[in-house]
Amino acid sequence: MKFSAFGLIFDIDPNTMMVYLRRFLSLLLISVACLAFSAAVPAEKPAGEVYVFLFSECPISQKYIPKLNRLNEKYPQIHFTGIFTGWDEPADIEAFKEKYGVEFETMRDEGNKMVEMLDATTTPEVFLFDNEMTALYRGKIDNWYYALGKYRNHTTRHYLDEAISAYLNGEIIETVRTQPVGCLIERNSVCK
């Protein structure tokens, strides 16, 4: 069988031609799949991760969204994820995100698996990890709230901000754990 490609004439039997055609199509599919995958995966691995546990009905979670949005914007090299406890239904999470203007990624913790894994106790409670997932800081976002229903007029310590800044600058994180103030995460019964 004769065919031409790129201005050249080839004389090849049909079986051999089918083998080459299959190889070409396989390589083409792999190339397309790789392009699609590379478009879906960020070009760079983030320098770290912040997980913040949230509950849609917790007033303190609601009040901290503007501060979390500012930190998310201030540190684009850190990936922020809001983790809603399994008690929140998807519709509750979407309504919360819209009402309070959440600007970072969120997820629902089905069965509170992340709550258990990280031993989270409160919403909001933050966890800072480096890019190897080593825990660097855990606790309050800052010292605005010092007890349930009690808050300062002016925040004097910005624990999460200070921890991220120290980490990114290669400095020692002075405060690695604080006791979060907020709504307790219920753990004694099973959620959906």
N, C-alpha and C positions, 0 to 999 in steps of 0.2 A: 504494500500500500504506500502510495506517495502522498505527502502533504508538504505544505510550505509554511514556514514561520520565519519572521525577521528577514524576509527576502531570500531565504535559503530553501532548497528542496531536499526533503528527507525521504528515504526509502526504508520503511520499517513495517514489520508485520503487525497486525491488529492487536494481538495479545500483549506484545511488548509495549505498544502504544498505550493500552489500557493500564498497565502497571505504572508507567510514567505519569499518566493522567491522574491516577489515584494518589500517587505520591505528591504530585503538585497540589491537588485539592486538599490533602491532609495538611500539608505545610501552610497552605492558605488559611485553612480553618484555625490552625494553631496560632498563626500570626494575628488573626482577627480576635481570637480569644485573649491573647496576651495584651493586645491594645485595649480591649474592653476592661480587662482586669487592672491594667496600669492606670486607666482613667478613674476606676472606682477606688483605688488605694491611694492614700495621700503620698505625695512625692517624698516627704520626709517623715520619719518617725517623730512623734512629739517628744519634747524634752522631759515631759512628765505628765502625770494624770492627777486630776482632782475629782474625787467622787463626793457628792454632797447628797445626803439622804434628806428627802423632802416628804411632806404629807400635805395633801391639798387642803385639809381642814385645819392645819396648824397655823395660827396667826403669826407665829415667829418665822416660820418658813415663808409665808407670804411677804412679810416685811423685809426679808433679807434678799429678795430677788434683785432689786436695783444694785445692791453692793456686789452680788455675785456676777451680774451682768458687767459691771465696771471691771472687776478682776479678770473676767473672761476676755474682755477687750484689751486690758492692760498687758496681759500675758498670752499673746497668740501662740507662743511655742508650747504652752501647757494646754492639754485637752481637758475641758470641763465636761462632766456628765452629772446631771441631776438624776438621782435614783429614787423613784417613788416606791414606797412600800407596797406590798401586795394587797393592802387594804384599799388602795385607790383603784377604781375602775378606769379603763381607758378613757371614757367620756369625761371623768373627773379631771384626769391629767390634762387632756386637751383644753378643757375649760380654764383650768389653772394657768396653763401656758399662755393662753390668749388674754385672760384677764390681767395677769401680772407681767406680761411681756417678756417671758423667758427667752433669752437669746443664745442659750447653749443647748447641747444635745441632752435629751432625757430618755429614760427607759423605765419600764415597770418591772419591779423585782418580783416575778412570779414565785409564789410560795416563800417569799422572803429569804431566798437562798443567799443573796449578797449580804443581807442583814446578819444572817448566821455566820457566813464566812468571815466577815470583818468584825463581828460582834458589835455592830452598831446598836446604840441604845436610845438615840434621841433624834428628832428632826427639828431644826437642821443640825447635822453633824458632818464635818468634812474630814476627808482623808487625802493626804498628798503623798504621791508615790513618784519615785524617779523613773527613768525610762527602762529600768530593769525590774520595775514593780517592787522595789524595796520601799517600805513605809518610812516616810520622813516626818510627817506631822499628822496629828489626829486631834479633833476636838472642835472648839468654837471657831467661828469665822473671825470674831473680834470680841471685845469686852463690852459691847453696847448693852446687851442684856446680861445682868448679873444674877437674876433670879426670875422665876416665872412671874410675869406681869410687872417686873421692875427693870427699868433701863436707865442708862445715863443720858444726860442731855448731849454730851460730847463723848465720842469714842476715844479712848486714850491708848488702847493696844489693838493692833491689827494683826492678829496671830497668823492667819493664813497668808496675807500679803507679805508679812515679814519672813515667813518660812519659804515662800516661793522665791522672793528676792534673794535671800541668803543662798538657797540652793542654786539658782541660776548664776550667781556670782561666785560660786565655789567657796562660800563661807560656811561656818558652822551655824546650824539652826539652833538658836538659844532655847526656845521653848518648843519641845517636841510633842507635848501632850497637855491638853486642858480639858476640863470637865464641861461638856456642852450643856447649854440651857435651852430648853424647848419642850416639845411634846414627846413623851415617852413612847417608844415603839413597843406595841403590844406583841408579846411573843408566846403567850401561854395557850393560844388556840390557833388552829390552822386557817390560813387565808387561801383564797383561790389562786 
